[in-house]
Amino acid sequence: LSKVYGPVFTLYFGMKPTVVLHGYEVVKEAMIDLGEEFSRRGSYPVIQRATKGYGIAFSNGKIWKETRRFSLMTLRNFGMGKRSIEDQRPKLN
């Protein structure tokens, strides 16, 4: 499709438009230079209703950043990423 429509084009999945990026330079520009504009995830009404917009997997923007920061801080406080916690796990025979 990129040969016909170029390195950036839109596909529709049902009623949802999806932007497709093809090629290293286009992806680099989108992720590095325009990262904030391309950082949102799609919305799923069923999941939105169940989670009320919270959570790491399906939230966006400020809520996502705050939840991610809190989760990483809490996991680090419990020892994630520390060598000592890995040494304490039980050995399986």
Biopython code that builds the backbone (N, CA, C, O; Angstrom):
import numpy as np
from Bio.PDB.StructureBuilder import StructureBuilder

atoms = [
    (1, "LEU", "N", (0.808, -1.209, 0.000)),
    (1, "LEU", "CA", (0.000, 0.000, 0.000)),
    (1, "LEU", "C", (0.848, 1.269, 0.000)),
    (1, "LEU", "O", (0.443, 2.297, -0.543)),
    (2, "SER", "N", (2.040, 1.184, 0.621)),
    (2, "SER", "CA", (2.891, 2.382, 0.667)),
    (2, "SER", "C", (3.392, 2.775, -0.724)),
    (2, "SER", "O", (3.670, 3.949, -0.969)),
    (3, "LYS", "N", (3.510, 1.802, -1.639)),
    (3, "LYS", "CA", (3.927, 2.124, -3.001)),
    (3, "LYS", "C", (2.859, 2.934, -3.735)),
    (3, "LYS", "O", (3.168, 3.756, -4.597)),
    (4, "VAL", "N", (1.614, 2.689, -3.382)),
    (4, "VAL", "CA", (0.504, 3.401, -4.016)),
    (4, "VAL", "C", (0.216, 4.723, -3.317)),
    (4, "VAL", "O", (0.037, 5.746, -3.977)),
    (5, "TYR", "N", (0.170, 4.712, -1.950)),
    (5, "TYR", "CA", (-0.290, 5.876, -1.188)),
    (5, "TYR", "C", (0.815, 6.666, -0.502)),
    (5, "TYR", "O", (0.547, 7.730, 0.056)),
    (6, "GLY", "N", (2.039, 6.177, -0.528)),
    (6, "GLY", "CA", (3.131, 6.892, 0.110)),
    (6, "GLY", "C", (3.438, 6.353, 1.497)),
    (6, "GLY", "O", (2.815, 5.384, 1.930)),
    (7, "PRO", "N", (4.395, 6.965, 2.209)),
    (7, "PRO", "CA", (4.845, 6.434, 3.492)),
    (7, "PRO", "C", (3.871, 6.665, 4.656)),
    (7, "PRO", "O", (4.001, 6.029, 5.702)),
    (8, "VAL", "N", (2.899, 7.569, 4.484)),
    (8, "VAL", "CA", (1.907, 7.825, 5.534)),
    (8, "VAL", "C", (0.525, 7.754, 4.893)),
    (8, "VAL", "O", (0.221, 8.493, 3.957)),
    (9, "PHE", "N", (-0.310, 6.849, 5.414)),
    (9, "PHE", "CA", (-1.667, 6.747, 4.880)),
    (9, "PHE", "C", (-2.602, 6.259, 5.981)),
    (9, "PHE", "O", (-2.151, 5.840, 7.046)),
    (10, "THR", "N", (-3.888, 6.316, 5.722)),
    (10, "THR", "CA", (-4.901, 5.947, 6.710)),
    (10, "THR", "C", (-5.657, 4.721, 6.237)),
    (10, "THR", "O", (-6.066, 4.636, 5.079)),
    (11, "LEU", "N", (-5.835, 3.784, 7.133)),
    (11, "LEU", "CA", (-6.696, 2.623, 6.909)),
    (11, "LEU", "C", (-7.866, 2.732, 7.870)),
    (11, "LEU", "O", (-7.711, 3.221, 8.989)),
    (12, "TYR", "N", (-9.019, 2.285, 7.445)),
    (12, "TYR", "CA", (-10.180, 2.286, 8.326)),
    (12, "TYR", "C", (-10.487, 0.863, 8.755)),
    (12, "TYR", "O", (-10.698, -0.014, 7.917)),
    (13, "PHE", "N", (-10.512, 0.638, 10.054)),
    (13, "PHE", "CA", (-10.942, -0.629, 10.633)),
    (13, "PHE", "C", (-12.327, -0.386, 11.188)),
    (13, "PHE", "O", (-12.484, 0.153, 12.284)),
    (14, "GLY", "N", (-13.328, -0.784, 10.429)),
    (14, "GLY", "CA", (-14.694, -0.417, 10.779)),
    (14, "GLY", "C", (-14.825, 1.079, 10.598)),
    (14, "GLY", "O", (-14.570, 1.596, 9.510)),
    (15, "MET", "N", (-15.216, 1.776, 11.640)),
    (15, "MET", "CA", (-15.360, 3.231, 11.596)),
    (15, "MET", "C", (-14.125, 3.942, 12.152)),
    (15, "MET", "O", (-14.083, 5.172, 12.174)),
    (16, "LYS", "N", (-13.127, 3.187, 12.598)),
    (16, "LYS", "CA", (-11.940, 3.761, 13.236)),
    (16, "LYS", "C", (-10.828, 4.006, 12.221)),
    (16, "LYS", "O", (-10.357, 3.064, 11.583)),
    (17, "PRO", "N", (-10.403, 5.265, 12.065)),
    (17, "PRO", "CA", (-9.251, 5.523, 11.195)),
    (17, "PRO", "C", (-7.950, 5.146, 11.909)),
    (17, "PRO", "O", (-7.787, 5.419, 13.098)),
    (18, "THR", "N", (-7.041, 4.526, 11.185)),
    (18, "THR", "CA", (-5.745, 4.133, 11.723)),
    (18, "THR", "C", (-4.660, 4.667, 10.798)),
    (18, "THR", "O", (-4.670, 4.397, 9.597)),
    (19, "VAL", "N", (-3.731, 5.424, 11.359)),
    (19, "VAL", "CA", (-2.633, 5.976, 10.575)),
    (19, "VAL", "C", (-1.531, 4.927, 10.475)),
    (19, "VAL", "O", (-1.118, 4.351, 11.481)),
    (20, "VAL", "N", (-1.059, 4.684, 9.251)),
    (20, "VAL", "CA", (0.005, 3.717, 9.003)),
    (20, "VAL", "C", (1.252, 4.489, 8.580)),
    (20, "VAL", "O", (1.197, 5.342, 7.694)),
    (21, "LEU", "N", (2.374, 4.179, 9.226)),
    (21, "LEU", "CA", (3.654, 4.795, 8.899)),
    (21, "LEU", "C", (4.561, 3.714, 8.318)),
    (21, "LEU", "O", (4.720, 2.649, 8.915)),
    (22, "HIS", "N", (5.157, 3.985, 7.154)),
    (22, "HIS", "CA", (6.015, 2.994, 6.506)),
    (22, "HIS", "C", (7.380, 3.609, 6.232)),
    (22, "HIS", "O", (7.493, 4.600, 5.511)),
    (23, "GLY", "N", (8.416, 3.011, 6.816)),
    (23, "GLY", "CA", (9.779, 3.458, 6.576)),
    (23, "GLY", "C", (10.417, 4.075, 7.810)),
    (23, "GLY", "O", (9.754, 4.695, 8.642)),
    (24, "TYR", "N", (11.714, 3.884, 7.897)),
    (24, "TYR", "CA", (12.484, 4.324, 9.059)),
    (24, "TYR", "C", (12.365, 5.830, 9.289)),
    (24, "TYR", "O", (12.089, 6.255, 10.411)),
    (25, "GLU", "N", (12.563, 6.629, 8.272)),
    (25, "GLU", "CA", (12.564, 8.093, 8.431)),
    (25, "GLU", "C", (11.218, 8.609, 8.921)),
    (25, "GLU", "O", (11.171, 9.483, 9.787)),
    (26, "VAL", "N", (10.124, 8.082, 8.380)),
    (26, "VAL", "CA", (8.781, 8.522, 8.776)),
    (26, "VAL", "C", (8.488, 8.125, 10.214)),
    (26, "VAL", "O", (7.959, 8.925, 10.986)),
    (27, "VAL", "N", (8.827, 6.901, 10.576)),
    (27, "VAL", "CA", (8.591, 6.432, 11.938)),
    (27, "VAL", "C", (9.443, 7.227, 12.921)),
    (27, "VAL", "O", (8.960, 7.608, 13.987)),
    (28, "LYS", "N", (10.701, 7.480, 12.577)),
    (28, "LYS", "CA", (11.586, 8.266, 13.436)),
    (28, "LYS", "C", (11.030, 9.670, 13.646)),
    (28, "LYS", "O", (11.010, 10.163, 14.773)),
    (29, "GLU", "N", (10.578, 10.320, 12.570)),
    (29, "GLU", "CA", (10.008, 11.656, 12.700)),
    (29, "GLU", "C", (8.768, 11.643, 13.593)),
    (29, "GLU", "O", (8.594, 12.525, 14.434)),
    (30, "ALA", "N", (7.910, 10.643, 13.406)),
    (30, "ALA", "CA", (6.686, 10.559, 14.201)),
    (30, "ALA", "C", (6.985, 10.306, 15.675)),
    (30, "ALA", "O", (6.388, 10.943, 16.543)),
    (31, "MET", "N", (7.890, 9.399, 15.965)),
    (31, "MET", "CA", (8.154, 9.020, 17.354)),
    (31, "MET", "C", (9.077, 9.992, 18.088)),
    (31, "MET", "O", (8.924, 10.190, 19.294)),
    (32, "ILE", "N", (10.021, 10.594, 17.391)),
    (32, "ILE", "CA", (10.979, 11.493, 18.035)),
    (32, "ILE", "C", (10.489, 12.937, 17.977)),
    (32, "ILE", "O", (10.302, 13.575, 19.013)),
    (33, "ASP", "N", (10.281, 13.447, 16.768)),
    (33, "ASP", "CA", (9.932, 14.862, 16.604)),
    (33, "ASP", "C", (8.482, 15.158, 16.985)),
    (33, "ASP", "O", (8.191, 16.223, 17.531)),
    (34, "LEU", "N", (7.580, 14.234, 16.705)),
    (34, "LEU", "CA", (6.149, 14.450, 16.961)),
    (34, "LEU", "C", (5.613, 13.453, 17.980)),
    (34, "LEU", "O", (4.452, 13.048, 17.908)),
    (35, "GLY", "N", (6.456, 13.058, 18.926)),
    (35, "GLY", "CA", (6.103, 12.025, 19.893)),
    (35, "GLY", "C", (4.837, 12.304, 20.672)),
    (35, "GLY", "O", (4.044, 11.391, 20.897)),
    (36, "GLU", "N", (4.626, 13.533, 21.087)),
    (36, "GLU", "CA", (3.446, 13.868, 21.881)),
    (36, "GLU", "C", (2.159, 13.675, 21.075)),
    (36, "GLU", "O", (1.160, 13.196, 21.611)),
    (37, "GLU", "N", (2.177, 14.043, 19.800)),
    (37, "GLU", "CA", (0.991, 13.898, 18.963)),
    (37, "GLU", "C", (0.666, 12.432, 18.668)),
    (37, "GLU", "O", (-0.497, 12.083, 18.466)),
    (38, "PHE", "N", (1.695, 11.570, 18.643)),
    (38, "PHE", "CA", (1.491, 10.169, 18.318)),
    (38, "PHE", "C", (1.436, 9.275, 19.562)),
    (38, "PHE", "O", (1.468, 8.051, 19.429)),
    (39, "SER", "N", (1.355, 9.841, 20.738)),
    (39, "SER", "CA", (1.443, 9.039, 21.954)),
    (39, "SER", "C", (0.109, 8.493, 22.446)),
    (39, "SER", "O", (0.102, 7.658, 23.351)),
    (40, "ARG", "N", (-1.002, 8.920, 21.901)),
    (40, "ARG", "CA", (-2.302, 8.465, 22.392)),
    (40, "ARG", "C", (-2.650, 7.084, 21.868)),
    (40, "ARG", "O", (-2.230, 6.682, 20.783)),
    (41, "ARG", "N", (-3.425, 6.374, 22.664)),
    (41, "ARG", "CA", (-3.938, 5.067, 22.270)),
    (41, "ARG", "C", (-5.388, 5.223, 21.835)),
    (41, "ARG", "O", (-6.043, 6.214, 22.160)),
    (42, "GLY", "N", (-5.874, 4.248, 21.107)),
    (42, "GLY", "CA", (-7.276, 4.257, 20.709)),
    (42, "GLY", "C", (-8.176, 4.033, 21.914)),
    (42, "GLY", "O", (-7.732, 3.516, 22.939)),
    (43, "SER", "N", (-9.427, 4.418, 21.793)),
    (43, "SER", "CA", (-10.367, 4.205, 22.899)),
    (43, "SER", "C", (-11.260, 3.014, 22.580)),
    (43, "SER", "O", (-11.662, 2.806, 21.436)),
    (44, "TYR", "N", (-11.555, 2.252, 23.596)),
    (44, "TYR", "CA", (-12.412, 1.087, 23.499)),
    (44, "TYR", "C", (-13.548, 1.273, 24.500)),
    (44, "TYR", "O", (-13.317, 1.178, 25.706)),
    (45, "PRO", "N", (-14.767, 1.534, 24.034)),
    (45, "PRO", "CA", (-15.869, 1.879, 24.936)),
    (45, "PRO", "C", (-16.099, 0.884, 26.065)),
    (45, "PRO", "O", (-16.355, 1.300, 27.195)),
    (46, "VAL", "N", (-16.018, -0.412, 25.799)),
    (46, "VAL", "CA", (-16.258, -1.408, 26.852)),
    (46, "VAL", "C", (-15.190, -1.291, 27.940)),
    (46, "VAL", "O", (-15.505, -1.291, 29.129)),
    (47, "ILE", "N", (-13.937, -1.193, 27.530)),
    (47, "ILE", "CA", (-12.838, -1.081, 28.494)),
    (47, "ILE", "C", (-12.899, 0.267, 29.199)),
    (47, "ILE", "O", (-12.633, 0.351, 30.398)),
    (48, "GLN", "N", (-13.245, 1.317, 28.468)),
    (48, "GLN", "CA", (-13.368, 2.650, 29.058)),
    (48, "GLN", "C", (-14.409, 2.642, 30.178)),
    (48, "GLN", "O", (-14.197, 3.231, 31.237)),
    (49, "ARG", "N", (-15.530, 1.972, 29.933)),
    (49, "ARG", "CA", (-16.586, 1.904, 30.936)),
    (49, "ARG", "C", (-16.126, 1.099, 32.152)),
    (49, "ARG", "O", (-16.417, 1.474, 33.288)),
    (50, "ALA", "N", (-15.415, 0.007, 31.923)),
    (50, "ALA", "CA", (-14.976, -0.860, 33.020)),
    (50, "ALA", "C", (-13.888, -0.213, 33.866)),
    (50, "ALA", "O", (-13.896, -0.356, 35.089)),
    (51, "THR", "N", (-12.942, 0.503, 33.234)),
    (51, "THR", "CA", (-11.812, 1.064, 33.975)),
    (51, "THR", "C", (-12.000, 2.531, 34.344)),
    (51, "THR", "O", (-11.209, 3.086, 35.106)),
    (52, "LYS", "N", (-13.043, 3.161, 33.808)),
    (52, "LYS", "CA", (-13.321, 4.583, 34.041)),
    (52, "LYS", "C", (-12.137, 5.468, 33.626)),
    (52, "LYS", "O", (-11.921, 6.536, 34.199)),
    (53, "GLY", "N", (-11.376, 5.013, 32.625)),
    (53, "GLY", "CA", (-10.265, 5.794, 32.100)),
    (53, "GLY", "C", (-8.956, 5.635, 32.853)),
    (53, "GLY", "O", (-7.965, 6.273, 32.500)),
    (54, "TYR", "N", (-8.930, 4.793, 33.887)),
    (54, "TYR", "CA", (-7.713, 4.594, 34.665)),
    (54, "TYR", "C", (-7.000, 3.321, 34.230)),
    (54, "TYR", "O", (-7.544, 2.532, 33.457)),
    (55, "GLY", "N", (-5.781, 3.123, 34.727)),
    (55, "GLY", "CA", (-5.001, 1.949, 34.385)),
    (55, "GLY", "C", (-3.874, 2.307, 33.450)),
    (55, "GLY", "O", (-3.854, 3.396, 32.877)),
    (56, "ILE", "N", (-2.936, 1.394, 33.292)),
    (56, "ILE", "CA", (-1.769, 1.657, 32.456)),
    (56, "ILE", "C", (-2.028, 1.282, 31.004)),
    (56, "ILE", "O", (-1.600, 1.995, 30.096)),
    (57, "ALA", "N", (-2.713, 0.185, 30.777)),
    (57, "ALA", "CA", (-2.842, -0.349, 29.427)),
    (57, "ALA", "C", (-3.725, 0.481, 28.503)),
    (57, "ALA", "O", (-3.427, 0.589, 27.313)),
    (58, "PHE", "N", (-4.797, 1.067, 29.014)),
    (58, "PHE", "CA", (-5.747, 1.730, 28.133)),
    (58, "PHE", "C", (-5.975, 3.196, 28.446)),
    (58, "PHE", "O", (-6.869, 3.806, 27.858)),
    (59, "SER", "N", (-5.205, 3.787, 29.347)),
    (59, "SER", "CA", (-5.374, 5.209, 29.641)),
    (59, "SER", "C", (-4.459, 6.038, 28.738)),
    (59, "SER", "O", (-3.602, 5.494, 28.042)),
    (60, "ASN", "N", (-4.649, 7.341, 28.759)),
    (60, "ASN", "CA", (-3.888, 8.254, 27.911)),
    (60, "ASN", "C", (-3.471, 9.485, 28.697)),
    (60, "ASN", "O", (-4.023, 9.785, 29.755)),
    (61, "GLY", "N", (-2.492, 10.187, 28.163)),
    (61, "GLY", "CA", (-2.127, 11.508, 28.656)),
    (61, "GLY", "C", (-1.676, 11.561, 30.101)),
    (61, "GLY", "O", (-0.889, 10.730, 30.554)),
    (62, "LYS", "N", (-2.189, 12.554, 30.819)),
    (62, "LYS", "CA", (-1.766, 12.824, 32.190)),
    (62, "LYS", "C", (-2.063, 11.645, 33.124)),
    (62, "LYS", "O", (-1.233, 11.302, 33.967)),
    (63, "ILE", "N", (-3.233, 11.026, 32.980)),
    (63, "ILE", "CA", (-3.581, 9.885, 33.837)),
    (63, "ILE", "C", (-2.602, 8.745, 33.609)),
    (63, "ILE", "O", (-2.171, 8.107, 34.570)),
    (64, "TRP", "N", (-2.241, 8.474, 32.357)),
    (64, "TRP", "CA", (-1.299, 7.399, 32.060)),
    (64, "TRP", "C", (0.062, 7.683, 32.691)),
    (64, "TRP", "O", (0.662, 6.800, 33.302)),
    (65, "LYS", "N", (0.548, 8.919, 32.542)),
    (65, "LYS", "CA", (1.861, 9.275, 33.093)),
    (65, "LYS", "C", (1.876, 9.146, 34.607)),
    (65, "LYS", "O", (2.832, 8.612, 35.169)),
    (66, "GLU", "N", (0.818, 9.631, 35.285)),
    (66, "GLU", "CA", (0.763, 9.553, 36.747)),
    (66, "GLU", "C", (0.664, 8.111, 37.224)),
    (66, "GLU", "O", (1.329, 7.732, 38.188)),
    (67, "THR", "N", (-0.164, 7.298, 36.558)),
    (67, "THR", "CA", (-0.315, 5.891, 36.943)),
    (67, "THR", "C", (0.974, 5.126, 36.728)),
    (67, "THR", "O", (1.364, 4.319, 37.571)),
    (68, "ARG", "N", (1.638, 5.367, 35.615)),
    (68, "ARG", "CA", (2.908, 4.690, 35.322)),
    (68, "ARG", "C", (3.966, 5.069, 36.347)),
    (68, "ARG", "O", (4.674, 4.201, 36.858)),
    (69, "ARG", "N", (4.078, 6.357, 36.651)),
    (69, "ARG", "CA", (5.060, 6.825, 37.634)),
    (69, "ARG", "C", (4.804, 6.189, 38.999)),
    (69, "ARG", "O", (5.733, 5.710, 39.648)),
    (70, "PHE", "N", (3.540, 6.186, 39.432)),
    (70, "PHE", "CA", (3.184, 5.592, 40.720)),
    (70, "PHE", "C", (3.498, 4.093, 40.741)),
    (70, "PHE", "O", (4.059, 3.587, 41.713)),
    (71, "SER", "N", (3.132, 3.380, 39.658)),
    (71, "SER", "CA", (3.359, 1.937, 39.594)),
    (71, "SER", "C", (4.841, 1.595, 39.650)),
    (71, "SER", "O", (5.242, 0.696, 40.389)),
    (72, "LEU", "N", (5.657, 2.301, 38.877)),
    (72, "LEU", "CA", (7.097, 2.033, 38.889)),
    (72, "LEU", "C", (7.713, 2.336, 40.251)),
    (72, "LEU", "O", (8.559, 1.582, 40.730)),
    (73, "MET", "N", (7.293, 3.438, 40.878)),
    (73, "MET", "CA", (7.808, 3.791, 42.196)),
    (73, "MET", "C", (7.441, 2.709, 43.221)),
    (73, "MET", "O", (8.277, 2.310, 44.031)),
    (74, "THR", "N", (6.200, 2.243, 43.182)),
    (74, "THR", "CA", (5.746, 1.217, 44.123)),
    (74, "THR", "C", (6.482, -0.092, 43.900)),
    (74, "THR", "O", (6.911, -0.732, 44.860)),
    (75, "LEU", "N", (6.633, -0.496, 42.651)),
    (75, "LEU", "CA", (7.352, -1.737, 42.365)),
    (75, "LEU", "C", (8.814, -1.650, 42.796)),
    (75, "LEU", "O", (9.369, -2.624, 43.305)),
    (76, "ARG", "N", (9.435, -0.502, 42.597)),
    (76, "ARG", "CA", (10.827, -0.333, 43.047)),
    (76, "ARG", "C", (10.924, -0.406, 44.562)),
    (76, "ARG", "O", (11.878, -0.969, 45.100)),
    (77, "ASN", "N", (9.934, 0.164, 45.257)),
    (77, "ASN", "CA", (9.921, 0.091, 46.719)),
    (77, "ASN", "C", (9.802, -1.351, 47.201)),
    (77, "ASN", "O", (10.300, -1.687, 48.275)),
    (78, "PHE", "N", (9.152, -2.201, 46.422)),
    (78, "PHE", "CA", (9.035, -3.610, 46.773)),
    (78, "PHE", "C", (10.229, -4.423, 46.296)),
    (78, "PHE", "O", (10.277, -5.632, 46.522)),
    (79, "GLY", "N", (11.193, -3.783, 45.641)),
    (79, "GLY", "CA", (12.421, -4.464, 45.283)),
    (79, "GLY", "C", (12.594, -4.805, 43.824)),
    (79, "GLY", "O", (13.561, -5.483, 43.475)),
    (80, "MET", "N", (11.702, -4.368, 42.954)),
    (80, "MET", "CA", (11.860, -4.675, 41.536)),
    (80, "MET", "C", (13.156, -4.070, 41.011)),
    (80, "MET", "O", (13.451, -2.901, 41.256)),
    (81, "GLY", "N", (13.917, -4.869, 40.293)),
    (81, "GLY", "CA", (15.152, -4.394, 39.697)),
    (81, "GLY", "C", (16.360, -4.490, 40.607)),
    (81, "GLY", "O", (17.474, -4.173, 40.190)),
    (82, "LYS", "N", (16.159, -4.921, 41.841)),
    (82, "LYS", "CA", (17.282, -5.068, 42.767)),
    (82, "LYS", "C", (17.744, -6.517, 42.761)),
    (82, "LYS", "O", (16.931, -7.440, 42.705)),
    (83, "ARG", "N", (19.024, -6.700, 42.819)),
    (83, "ARG", "CA", (19.602, -8.041, 42.775)),
    (83, "ARG", "C", (19.192, -8.866, 43.986)),
    (83, "ARG", "O", (19.002, -10.077, 43.870)),
    (84, "SER", "N", (19.052, -8.232, 45.146)),
    (84, "SER", "CA", (18.745, -8.969, 46.369)),
    (84, "SER", "C", (17.393, -9.670, 46.291)),
    (84, "SER", "O", (17.251, -10.767, 46.832)),
    (85, "ILE", "N", (16.407, -9.082, 45.642)),
    (85, "ILE", "CA", (15.093, -9.708, 45.531)),
    (85, "ILE", "C", (15.161, -10.926, 44.617)),
    (85, "ILE", "O", (14.441, -11.899, 44.841)),
    (86, "GLU", "N", (16.010, -10.891, 43.593)),
    (86, "GLU", "CA", (16.143, -12.027, 42.691)),
    (86, "GLU", "C", (16.809, -13.208, 43.382)),
    (86, "GLU", "O", (16.489, -14.358, 43.082)),
    (87, "ASP", "N", (17.724, -12.942, 44.299)),
    (87, "ASP", "CA", (18.407, -14.015, 45.007)),
    (87, "ASP", "C", (17.494, -14.721, 46.004)),
    (87, "ASP", "O", (17.785, -15.850, 46.400)),
    (88, "GLN", "N", (16.407, -14.094, 46.417)),
    (88, "GLN", "CA", (15.522, -14.658, 47.430)),
    (88, "GLN", "C", (14.453, -15.573, 46.865)),
    (88, "GLN", "O", (13.767, -16.251, 47.630)),
    (89, "ARG", "N", (14.290, -15.614, 45.569)),
    (89, "ARG", "CA", (13.246, -16.452, 44.990)),
    (89, "ARG", "C", (13.578, -17.932, 45.215)),
    (89, "ARG", "O", (14.747, -18.320, 45.217)),
    (90, "PRO", "N", (12.550, -18.743, 45.403)),
    (90, "PRO", "CA", (12.792, -20.176, 45.638)),
    (90, "PRO", "C", (13.280, -20.875, 44.379)),
    (90, "PRO", "O", (12.888, -20.535, 43.263)),
    (91, "LYS", "N", (14.134, -21.847, 44.585)),
    (91, "LYS", "CA", (14.669, -22.616, 43.463)),
    (91, "LYS", "C", (13.714, -23.762, 43.147)),
    (91, "LYS", "O", (13.229, -24.447, 44.047)),
    (92, "LEU", "N", (13.450, -23.961, 41.854)),
    (92, "LEU", "CA", (12.563, -25.063, 41.435)),
    (92, "LEU", "C", (13.414, -26.276, 41.097)),
    (92, "LEU", "O", (14.448, -26.162, 40.439)),
    (93, "ASN", "N", (12.972, -27.426, 41.548)),
    (93, "ASN", "CA", (13.709, -28.674, 41.270)),
    (93, "ASN", "C", (13.171, -29.353, 40.074)),
    (93, "ASN", "O", (13.666, -30.413, 39.691)),
]
sb = StructureBuilder()
sb.init_structure("model")
sb.init_model(0)
sb.init_chain("A")
sb.init_seg("    ")
for serial, (resi, resn, name, xyz) in enumerate(atoms, 1):
    if name == "N":
        sb.init_residue(resn, " ", resi, " ")
    sb.init_atom(name, np.array(xyz, "f"), 0.0, 1.0, " ", f" {name:<3s}", serial, name[0])
structure = sb.get_structure()
